[in-house]
């Protein structure tokens, strides 16, 4: 069955619960995108730990499709875990208007696309009435909601410690998408957006007490852009990667790899995944088939773009599959899992899921940037020839593939559970809240 809800968090309740204002630029459910998966699991974790969460989110899928708004069952799930849920409907017309307004003020299009004044007003009103320990905004696309709310006098009177979970450098991400674009229109659009994001990202961190980033590559990219624009380098960051469901993505005795089967999984309308699938099918796969004529490639994920669907006729042995009932089963049935992404940033959920499933993995170094898995648990390759050779090696040597899979599973199980990373995030939030409480006490004295 399709998994639309996080599993119960395996944690004990904290003896120091916090009141948290949680801001997010789309709806957490159903879990279809990597950020939705992370936010839904974080809400589950915070609830299980006993924190009191007020959620403020846009209600739409992030593409302006109001028919993908929160269902009643989604709202019920959120309300069971949050003290309150404020969700403001978003549709394509409002999103387009917001994007145009952002362009006029020199902000990234996606900032305007995913911002609503109504949500900022609701947040400001809540900050006037509630003594929050910390405000946590997920993704830089949520920043403007917080910044606008903080400008209101009611919010300024009750200053809340703020954290912006930037997660990845969108400047780096968007430039890579631009550089890997295959059409003039895409290159121009992402070129414009990358310039707007670079200007915004180099400044927005200064408006928050702390920022959360996945890894060194993202910190370095933002710091570099700050220097390029003659601004202070970002210095308020802490690392905050996320995990995966190591109980769902795990080896199972009833499922074994099908010889010769290679899997690439991902959201198939996302430009970096479209580019990766195209490179895999056109440049890498013919080299694999030359050495293993019976090999089969499965490209699996929701909402395949027309360019991805066309890959099924690109070469022999390629199958494009849309959404599947249980992605974990497809991973376990693959002899090799691959991530040929070359134009993304931050973390690659699919890569952690592959590793947690105990499958041998071939990935680019870009795909591994946020996870930084050692080469003892996966094979890194950046050229089509290297990538194909690595796939073939695992296909022709099942014992080597099995051993690599065991190392991968142990790495994911011990270091990449949701709980392990969220406990670190919680400690950072608690530290910020405690420091602000201490400052407040000193002010009174």
C-alpha positions in Angstrom: 0.0 0.0 0.0 1.1 3.6 -0.6 2.5 5.1 2.6 1.0 8.5 3.3 1.7 8.7 7.1 4.9 8.4 9.1 5.4 5.4 11.4 5.1 6.1 15.1 8.3 7.7 16.4 10.4 5.4 18.6 11.3 7.9 21.3 10.5 8.7 25.0 8.8 11.9 26.1 11.0 14.8 27.0 11.0 16.3 30.5 11.4 19.8 28.9 8.6 20.3 26.3 8.7 23.4 24.2 6.0 25.4 22.6 6.9 25.6 18.9 5.5 27.7 16.0 6.1 25.5 12.9 5.9 27.3 9.5 5.9 25.3 6.2 5.4 26.5 2.6 3.0 23.7 1.6 0.9 20.9 3.2 2.7 18.1 4.9 0.3 15.4 3.8 0.0 13.3 1.8 3.8 12.5 1.8 4.7 12.8 -1.9 7.8 15.0 -1.9 11.0 14.7 0.1 10.3 17.8 2.1 6.8 16.7 2.9 8.1 13.4 4.1 10.6 15.2 6.3 8.1 17.6 7.7 5.5 14.9 8.4 8.0 12.8 10.3 9.3 15.8 12.2 5.7 16.6 13.4 5.3 13.0 14.4 8.6 13.1 16.3 7.8 16.4 18.1 4.4 15.1 19.1 5.8 11.9 20.5 8.4 13.8 22.5 5.6 15.8 24.1 6.3 19.2 22.5 3.4 21.6 21.8 3.3 22.5 18.1 1.2 25.1 16.3 1.5 24.4 12.6 1.1 27.2 10.0 1.1 26.0 6.4 -0.1 26.7 2.9 -2.7 24.2 1.8 -1.8 23.0 -1.7 0.8 20.8 -3.4 3.3 23.5 -4.1 2.4 23.7 -7.7 -0.8 25.7 -7.2 -3.1 22.8 -7.6 -5.8 23.3 -5.1 -7.3 19.9 -5.8 -4.3 18.5 -3.9 -5.3 20.3 -0.7 -5.4 18.7 2.7 -8.1 16.0 3.0 -10.2 15.7 6.1 -8.2 12.7 7.2 -4.9 14.6 6.7 -6.2 17.5 8.9 -7.4 15.0 11.5 -3.9 13.4 11.6 -2.2 16.8 12.0 -4.7 18.0 14.6 -4.0 14.9 16.7 -0.3 15.8 16.8 -0.5 19.6 16.9 -2.1 22.0 19.4 -3.5 24.0 16.4 -3.3 23.8 12.6 -3.6 26.9 10.5 -3.8 26.1 6.8 -4.3 28.8 4.1 -5.6 27.6 0.7 -3.3 28.2 -2.3 -4.3 28.0 -5.9 -2.5 28.6 -9.2 -3.9 32.1 -9.7 -2.7 33.3 -6.3 0.6 31.5 -6.8 1.2 33.2 -10.2 0.2 36.6 -8.8 2.7 36.1 -5.9 5.5 35.0 -8.3 4.9 38.1 -10.4 5.0 40.3 -7.3 8.2 38.7 -6.1 9.8 39.4 -9.5 8.9 43.0 -9.3 10.7 43.3 -5.9 13.7 41.3 -6.9 12.8 38.2 -4.9 12.9 34.6 -6.3 9.8 33.5 -8.2 9.4 30.5 -5.9 9.3 32.8 -2.8 6.3 34.6 -4.2 4.7 31.5 -5.5 4.7 30.0 -2.0 3.9 33.0 0.2 0.5 34.3 1.4 -0.1 37.4 3.4 -3.0 35.7 5.2 -0.6 33.1 6.6 1.8 35.8 7.9 -1.2 37.6 9.6 -2.2 34.4 11.3 1.3 33.8 12.5 1.7 37.3 13.8 -1.6 37.0 15.7 -0.5 33.8 17.3 2.8 35.3 18.3 1.0 38.1 20.1 -1.2 35.6 22.1 1.3 32.8 22.7 4.7 32.7 24.4 6.6 30.5 22.0 9.9 29.0 23.0 11.0 28.9 19.4 9.8 29.5 15.8 10.9 26.9 13.2 10.5 27.6 9.5 11.1 24.7 7.1 12.8 25.6 3.8 13.9 29.1 2.7 10.5 29.3 0.8 8.9 29.7 4.2 11.1 32.6 5.2 9.0 35.4 3.9 6.0 34.3 5.9 8.1 34.7 9.1 9.8 37.9 8.0 6.5 39.5 7.2 5.0 38.4 10.5 7.9 39.7 12.5 7.4 43.2 11.0 4.0 43.5 12.7 4.1 45.4 16.0 2.2 42.5 17.8 5.0 40.1 16.9 7.8 42.4 17.8 6.4 42.8 21.3 6.8 39.1 22.0 10.1 38.3 20.2 10.5 34.6 19.5 13.8 32.9 18.8 13.7 31.9 15.1 15.3 29.1 13.1 15.2 28.9 9.3 15.8 25.4 8.1 17.3 26.3 4.8 18.5 22.7 4.4 20.2 23.0 1.1 21.7 25.8 -0.9 19.1 26.6 -3.4 21.6 28.8 -5.2 23.8 25.7 -5.8 20.8 23.6 -6.6 19.3 25.9 -9.2 22.6 26.7 -10.9 23.1 23.0 -11.4 19.6 22.6 -12.9 20.4 25.5 -15.2 23.7 24.1 -16.3 22.1 20.7 -17.0 19.0 22.1 -18.8 18.4 20.8 -22.3 16.2 23.6 -23.6 16.8 27.3 -24.1 13.6 28.2 -22.2 14.6 26.1 -19.2 18.1 27.5 -19.2 16.8 31.1 -19.3 14.2 30.5 -16.6 16.6 28.7 -14.2 19.3 31.2 -15.0 17.0 34.1 -13.9 15.8 32.2 -10.8 19.4 31.3 -9.8 20.4 35.0 -9.8 17.4 36.0 -7.8 18.0 33.1 -5.3 21.7 34.0 -4.9 20.8 37.5 -3.9 18.1 36.4 -1.5 19.9 33.5 0.0 23.0 35.6 0.8 20.8 37.9 2.9 17.9 36.0 4.3 19.9 34.1 6.9 20.7 37.3 8.7 17.0 37.8 9.6 16.9 34.5 11.7 18.7 33.7 14.9 19.9 30.3 13.6 19.9 28.5 10.3 19.9 24.8 9.6 21.8 23.3 6.7 22.4 19.7 5.7 26.1 19.6 5.2 29.4 21.4 4.4 28.7 21.7 0.6 25.6 23.8 1.3 27.3 26.0 3.9 30.3 26.6 1.6 28.0 27.5 -1.3 26.0 30.1 0.7 29.2 31.5 2.3 30.8 31.9 -1.2 27.7 33.8 -2.5 27.9 36.1 0.6 31.5 36.9 -0.2 30.7 37.4 -3.9 28.1 40.0 -2.9 30.3 41.7 -0.4 28.2 40.6 2.6 29.1 39.0 5.9 29.5 35.2 5.6 26.8 33.1 7.0 27.8 32.2 10.6 24.7 31.1 12.5 24.3 27.7 11.0 24.1 24.2 12.5 23.9 20.9 10.6 20.5 19.3 10.4 20.2 16.4 7.9 17.2 14.2 8.0 16.8 10.4 8.1 14.7 7.6 6.7 12.3 5.0 7.9 14.7 2.2 8.6 11.9 -0.1 9.6 10.1 0.3 6.3 13.1 0.3 4.1 14.8 -2.9 5.3 15.7 -6.3 3.9 12.9 -8.8 4.0 13.1 -12.6 3.7 10.1 -12.8 1.3 11.7 -10.5 -1.3 15.0 -11.1 -3.1 16.7 -9.2 -6.0 15.7 -10.2 -9.5 18.9 -10.9 -11.5 19.8 -8.1 -14.0 17.3 -5.6 -12.6 18.4 -2.0 -12.1 16.2 0.6 -10.3 16.1 4.4 -10.4 13.4 5.9 -8.2 12.4 9.5 -7.7 9.7 12.1 -8.2 9.7 12.1 -12.0 8.5 15.7 -12.7 11.4 17.2 -10.7 13.9 18.7 -13.2 17.1 17.1 -11.6 15.4 13.7 -11.7 14.3 14.2 -15.3 17.8 15.1 -16.2 19.2 12.1 -14.3 16.8 9.6 -15.8 17.6 11.0 -19.3 21.4 10.7 -18.8 20.9 7.2 -17.4 18.8 6.0 -20.3 20.7 7.6 -23.1 24.4 7.6 -22.0 24.7 4.9 -19.4 22.2 2.2 -20.2 23.5 1.3 -23.7 26.9 0.6 -22.1 25.3 -1.6 -19.6 23.3 -3.6 -22.1 26.4 -4.0 -24.2 27.9 -6.1 -21.4 24.7 -7.5 -19.9 22.2 -7.9 -22.8 19.5 -9.2 -20.5 19.7 -6.3 -18.0 16.4 -4.4 -17.2 16.1 -0.8 -16.1 13.1 0.3 -14.1 12.5 4.0 -13.7 9.9 4.3 -10.9 8.2 7.4 -9.4 5.1 9.6 -9.3 3.9 11.8 -12.2 6.5 10.9 -14.9 7.2 13.9 -17.2 6.6 13.3 -20.9 10.4 13.3 -21.4 10.8 10.5 -18.9 7.9 8.5 -20.4 9.6 8.7 -23.8 12.7 6.9 -22.4 10.9 3.6 -22.5 11.5 3.6 -26.2 15.0 5.0 -26.0 16.7 1.6 -25.7 15.9 -2.1 -25.0 15.2 -3.1 -21.5 13.8 0.2 -20.2 10.5 0.3 -18.3 9.0 3.6 -17.0 6.6 3.0 -14.1 4.6 5.7 -12.4 3.5 5.6 -8.7 3.7 2.2 -7.1 1.9 0.8 -4.1 5.2 0.1 -2.2 8.5 1.6 -3.3 10.3 -0.4 -0.7 9.4 -3.7 -2.5 10.7 -2.4 -5.8 14.0 -1.5 -4.1 14.3 -5.0 -2.6 13.6 -6.6 -6.0 16.4 -4.7 -7.7 19.8 -6.2 -8.1 21.3 -2.7 -8.2 19.9 0.7 -7.2 21.2 3.8 -8.9 21.2 7.6 -8.3 22.7 9.3 -11.4 21.6 12.8 -10.2 24.0 15.5 -11.3 22.0 18.7 -10.7 20.6 18.6 -7.2 21.6 19.9 -3.8 21.1 19.0 -0.2 20.1 15.4 0.5 18.8 12.6 -1.7 16.1 10.7 0.1 16.2 7.9 -2.4 19.9 7.3 -1.7 19.3 6.7 2.0 16.3 4.5 1.2 18.5 2.4 -1.1 21.1 2.0 1.6 18.6 1.2 4.3 17.1 -1.4 2.1 20.4 -3.2 1.9 20.9 -2.8 -1.8 24.2 -2.2 -3.6 24.2 1.4 -4.8 25.9 3.3 -7.6 25.6 7.1 -7.3 27.2 10.3 -8.4 29.3 12.3 -6.0 26.6 15.1 -6.2 24.0 12.6 -5.1 26.2 11.7 -2.1 27.0 15.3 -1.0 24.4 15.6 1.7 24.9 12.1 3.1 28.6 11.7 2.7 28.4 7.9 2.8 31.9 6.2 2.6 32.8 4.2 -0.4 32.7 1.1 1.7 28.9 1.3 1.5 28.3 2.5 -2.1 30.0 2.9 -5.4 30.6 6.5 -6.6 30.9 7.2 -10.3 30.6 10.5 -12.3 31.2 9.6 -15.9 28.8 7.4 -18.0 31.6 4.8 -18.5 32.4 4.6 -14.7 28.7 4.4 -13.9 28.0 1.6 -16.3 31.0 -0.4 -15.2 30.0 -0.1 -11.6 26.4 -1.4 -12.4 27.8 -4.2 -14.5 30.2 -5.2 -11.7 27.3 -5.7 -9.3 25.1 -7.5 -11.9 27.8 -10.0 -12.7 29.1 -10.5 -9.1 26.1 -11.1 -6.8 28.3 -12.0 -3.9 30.0 -8.6 -4.1 26.6 -6.9 -4.4 25.3 -8.8 -1.3 28.3 -7.8 0.8 28.0 -4.1 -0.3 24.3 -4.3 0.6 25.0 -5.5 4.1 27.5 -2.7 4.7 24.9 -0.2 3.3 22.1 -1.4 5.6 24.3 -1.2 8.7 25.4 2.3 7.8 21.8 3.5 7.3 20.4 1.6 10.4 23.0 3.1 12.8 23.3 6.6 11.4 20.3 7.6 9.4 17.1 6.9 11.4 14.7 9.8 11.7 15.0 9.7 15.5 18.8 10.1 15.5 18.8 13.3 13.5 15.7 14.8 15.0 17.1 14.4 18.5 20.1 16.5 17.4 17.7 19.1 15.9 15.7 19.1 19.1 18.9 19.8 21.1 19.7 22.8 18.9 16.1 24.2 19.3 16.2 23.7 23.0 19.6 25.4 23.3 18.3 28.4 21.4 15.1 28.6 23.5 17.1 28.3 26.8 19.6 31.0 25.7 16.7 33.4 24.9 15.0 32.6 28.2 18.2 33.4 30.0 18.6 36.7 28.2 15.0 37.6 29.1 15.7 36.8 32.8 18.8 39.0 32.7 16.8 41.8 31.1 14.3 41.7 34.0 17.1 41.8 36.6 
